[in-house]
């Protein structure tokens, strides 16, 4: 039999412990972000970009790592980031849709790094035809919290 005094002491401690929030993978970068981004398409056979756009982007990252991005060129992106240990770096993938430049609508590898209160994002992919890189696609930004 457990003494009543011990039970009355232990129950509040157990309740407090169970109400502690669980840490989520992207807690450190969760929230609303905004900045300018650069969207580039480079044709491997040409010295200058086939497409170049710079403009504002808004991003939302959930504590679980889900990312949503909207940009002024019409692009919408959704994806997922996962931490690379306790380094402040994240890796994942995003899918761009609704871009005014239709060639941008595709899946990208996404790298992110939390640096001095900012969030650096770099999304890249390649179009490979016949075993050779035909075009390279890059979206990059350094975001600040809104």
C-alpha positions in Angstrom: 0.0 0.0 0.0 1.3 3.5 -1.0 1.0 6.1 1.7 -1.6 8.8 0.9 0.9 11.6 1.6 3.3 10.2 -1.1 0.5 9.9 -3.6 -0.7 13.4 -3.1 2.9 14.6 -3.6 3.6 12.4 -6.7 0.4 13.1 -8.7 1.1 16.8 -9.3 4.6 16.0 -10.4 3.4 13.4 -12.9 0.8 15.8 -14.3 3.4 18.5 -14.8 5.8 16.1 -16.5 3.1 14.9 -18.9 2.2 18.5 -19.9 5.8 19.3 -21.1 5.7 19.9 -24.8 7.6 17.4 -27.0 10.5 18.8 -29.0 9.8 18.8 -32.8 12.4 18.4 -35.5 12.2 22.0 -36.8 11.3 23.9 -33.7 14.4 26.2 -34.1 13.3 27.4 -37.6 9.5 27.2 -37.2 7.6 30.3 -38.1 7.0 33.0 -40.7 9.9 34.1 -42.9 10.3 36.7 -45.7 12.9 38.0 -48.1 13.9 38.2 -51.8 14.8 35.1 -53.7 16.6 34.4 -56.9 15.2 31.9 -59.4 17.6 30.8 -62.2 17.5 28.4 -65.1 20.8 27.7 -66.8 21.0 26.0 -70.1 24.2 23.9 -70.0 25.1 25.0 -73.6 24.7 28.7 -73.0 26.9 31.1 -71.0 24.0 33.3 -69.7 20.9 32.1 -67.8 17.8 31.1 -69.8 15.7 32.5 -67.0 16.5 34.9 -64.2 14.0 36.4 -61.6 14.5 38.1 -58.3 11.6 39.1 -56.1 9.9 38.6 -52.7 9.0 35.3 -51.1 7.1 34.4 -48.0 7.7 31.1 -46.3 6.1 29.3 -43.4 7.8 26.4 -41.6 5.9 24.2 -39.1 7.6 22.7 -36.1 7.5 19.3 -37.8 9.5 20.6 -40.8 6.7 21.1 -43.3 7.6 24.1 -45.5 5.3 26.3 -47.7 6.6 29.1 -49.9 4.8 31.7 -52.1 6.7 34.0 -54.4 5.9 37.0 -56.5 6.5 35.2 -59.8 3.5 32.9 -59.1 5.5 29.9 -57.7 4.2 27.9 -54.8 6.3 25.4 -53.1 5.6 22.7 -50.5 8.0 20.2 -49.0 9.6 18.9 -45.9 12.9 19.6 -44.0 14.6 17.3 -41.6 17.5 18.3 -39.3 21.1 17.1 -39.9 21.9 16.4 -36.3 22.3 19.5 -34.0 24.2 21.5 -36.6 21.5 24.1 -37.5 21.4 22.5 -41.0 18.4 20.9 -42.6 17.9 18.8 -45.7 14.7 17.9 -47.6 12.8 18.4 -50.8 10.2 20.8 -52.3 7.9 20.7 -55.2 7.4 23.9 -57.1 4.0 24.5 -58.9 2.1 27.3 -60.5 5.3 29.1 -61.6 4.7 31.6 -64.5 7.9 30.1 -66.0 6.6 26.6 -66.5 10.1 25.0 -66.6 10.5 25.8 -62.9 7.6 23.5 -62.0 9.4 20.4 -60.7 10.9 18.8 -57.6 14.0 20.2 -56.0 16.5 19.0 -53.4 16.4 21.5 -50.5 19.2 22.5 -48.1 18.7 25.0 -45.3 20.9 26.5 -42.7 20.1 28.6 -39.7 22.7 31.4 -39.5 22.7 34.3 -37.0 18.9 34.6 -37.0 18.4 34.1 -40.7 17.5 31.0 -42.7 19.5 30.3 -45.9 17.6 28.1 -48.4 19.0 26.6 -51.6 16.9 24.4 -53.8 18.5 22.7 -56.8 17.8 20.2 -59.5 19.1 19.2 -62.9 17.4 18.1 -66.2 19.4 15.2 -67.6 18.9 14.1 -71.2 20.9 11.3 -72.8 23.1 11.0 -69.7 24.1 14.7 -70.0 23.0 17.7 -67.9 20.8 19.8 -70.2 19.7 22.4 -67.7 20.3 23.4 -64.1 17.6 24.9 -61.9 18.4 27.0 -58.7 16.3 28.8 -56.2 18.1 30.5 -53.4 17.3 33.0 -50.6 18.4 34.2 -47.2 15.2 34.7 -45.2 14.5 36.9 -42.1 11.7 36.3 -39.6 8.5 38.3 -40.1 
